[in-house]
Amino acid sequence: MRTVNFADGFVSTSPPDVEGIAQENYNILNNQTNTSLFTIDSTDYKSVFIDFELTRSDVSDSYLQTGSLVLFYNGTSWQYSTLLTQNDDLLAASISLPKEVVLSLVTASGVGTLRYSSGNMGASYSGKIRMVVSKVKVV
């Protein structure tokens, strides 16, 4: 038997109950501040594993970043970690270039809301984040 320790303090000696893996697609609007992507409730889930593809383009530039995120509930608030990423550096701690996107996660009464802010790119803008999401259920 293998023991697994999760970032939220949960220890498992059996496979976690995972809610189906699903692809979710969201538009990343241009020049936004604290725009909601989705919510996650700690009464239903303890962790969320996400593989993502983030794209942003305008009339003169096109950017792509892929990678992974882990969201976890620590008993008080939802937290996230960005894991290995590849290609263009779109995710940033703050917006200093028009291509950049900043993620944030806020918690209210155990419900986490993943939000983003985005830089101001040019004309003919298009932006999307495609995510393959696995949610670990509370048992």
C-alpha positions as CSV (number, residue, x, y, z in Angstrom):
1,M,0.0,0.0,0.0
2,R,1.3,3.5,-0.9
3,T,0.7,6.6,1.2
4,V,0.3,9.9,-0.6
5,N,0.5,13.3,1.2
6,F,-1.3,16.1,-0.5
7,A,-0.4,19.8,-0.3
8,D,-3.6,20.6,1.6
9,G,-2.6,18.2,4.4
10,F,-4.8,15.3,3.3
11,V,-3.1,11.9,3.6
12,S,-4.4,9.1,1.4
13,T,-3.7,5.4,1.6
14,S,-6.2,4.6,-1.2
15,P,-6.8,6.1,-4.7
16,P,-8.6,9.5,-4.5
17,D,-12.2,9.8,-5.7
18,V,-11.7,11.9,-8.8
19,E,-14.5,13.6,-10.6
20,G,-14.1,13.0,-14.4
21,I,-11.4,14.6,-16.3
22,A,-13.0,17.3,-18.5
23,Q,-11.8,20.0,-20.9
24,E,-12.9,23.5,-20.0
25,N,-12.5,26.4,-22.3
26,Y,-12.6,30.1,-21.3
27,N,-12.0,33.3,-23.2
28,I,-9.3,35.6,-21.9
29,L,-10.5,39.0,-22.6
30,N,-8.2,41.9,-23.4
31,N,-7.2,44.5,-20.7
32,Q,-9.1,43.0,-17.8
33,T,-8.8,43.3,-14.0
34,N,-9.8,40.5,-11.6
35,T,-12.2,38.8,-14.1
36,S,-13.6,35.4,-12.9
37,L,-12.8,32.2,-14.7
38,F,-14.5,29.6,-12.4
39,T,-15.3,28.7,-8.8
40,I,-14.5,25.6,-6.7
41,D,-16.2,24.7,-3.4
42,S,-14.2,23.2,-0.5
43,T,-17.3,21.2,0.6
44,D,-17.1,19.2,-2.7
45,Y,-13.4,19.2,-3.6
46,K,-10.0,19.4,-1.8
47,S,-7.7,19.6,-4.8
48,V,-7.8,20.5,-8.6
49,F,-5.2,19.5,-11.1
50,I,-5.1,21.5,-14.3
51,D,-3.1,21.1,-17.5
52,F,-3.5,24.3,-19.5
53,E,-2.9,26.0,-22.9
54,L,-3.0,29.8,-22.8
55,T,-3.1,31.7,-26.1
56,R,-3.1,35.4,-26.8
57,S,-2.8,37.1,-30.2
58,D,-3.4,40.4,-31.9
59,V,-2.8,41.8,-35.4
60,S,1.0,41.6,-35.0
61,D,1.8,39.1,-32.2
62,S,0.9,35.5,-31.3
63,Y,1.8,33.8,-28.0
64,L,1.3,30.4,-26.5
65,Q,2.1,29.0,-23.0
66,T,1.4,25.5,-21.8
67,G,1.8,24.1,-18.3
68,S,0.1,22.8,-15.1
69,L,-1.6,24.3,-12.1
70,V,-2.6,22.7,-8.8
71,L,-5.3,24.3,-6.7
72,F,-5.7,23.1,-3.1
73,Y,-7.8,23.9,-0.1
74,N,-5.6,24.3,3.1
75,G,-8.6,24.3,5.5
76,T,-8.9,28.1,5.4
77,S,-8.4,29.2,1.9
78,W,-7.8,28.0,-1.7
79,Q,-4.2,28.3,-2.9
80,Y,-2.5,27.5,-6.2
81,S,0.9,26.6,-7.5
82,T,2.1,26.9,-11.1
83,L,4.1,23.9,-12.1
84,L,6.3,23.4,-15.1
85,T,5.4,25.7,-18.1
86,Q,6.7,25.8,-21.6
87,N,6.8,28.2,-24.6
88,D,6.1,32.0,-24.1
89,D,6.0,33.5,-20.6
90,L,2.5,34.7,-20.5
91,L,1.7,34.0,-16.8
92,A,3.3,36.7,-14.6
93,A,3.3,38.0,-11.0
94,S,2.3,41.5,-12.4
95,I,1.6,42.9,-15.8
96,S,4.6,44.7,-17.2
97,L,4.1,43.7,-20.9
98,P,0.8,43.7,-22.9
99,K,1.0,39.9,-23.5
100,E,1.0,39.0,-19.8
101,V,-1.8,37.5,-17.6
102,V,-1.9,37.4,-13.8
103,L,-3.8,34.7,-12.0
104,S,-5.3,35.1,-8.5
105,L,-7.4,32.9,-6.3
106,V,-9.7,34.4,-3.7
107,T,-11.7,32.5,-1.1
108,A,-15.1,33.4,0.5
109,S,-16.8,30.9,2.8
110,G,-14.8,28.0,1.4
111,V,-15.5,28.8,-2.2
112,G,-12.5,29.7,-4.3
113,T,-12.7,31.9,-7.4
114,L,-9.9,31.7,-9.9
115,R,-9.5,35.1,-11.5
116,Y,-7.3,36.7,-14.1
117,S,-6.0,40.1,-15.1
118,S,-4.7,40.7,-18.6
119,G,-2.5,43.2,-20.4
120,N,-3.7,45.4,-23.2
121,M,-2.8,43.9,-26.6
122,G,-3.6,45.5,-30.0
123,A,-6.4,45.2,-32.6
124,S,-7.9,41.9,-33.7
125,Y,-7.3,40.5,-30.3
126,S,-8.1,36.9,-29.4
127,G,-7.3,35.1,-26.1
128,K,-8.3,31.7,-24.7
129,I,-7.3,29.3,-21.9
130,R,-8.0,25.6,-22.5
131,M,-7.8,23.4,-19.5
132,V,-7.9,19.7,-18.8
133,V,-9.3,19.6,-15.2
134,S,-9.3,16.8,-12.6
135,K,-11.1,17.5,-9.4
136,V,-10.4,15.4,-6.2
137,K,-13.7,15.0,-4.3
138,V,-14.1,15.2,-0.6
139,V,-15.0,11.8,0.8
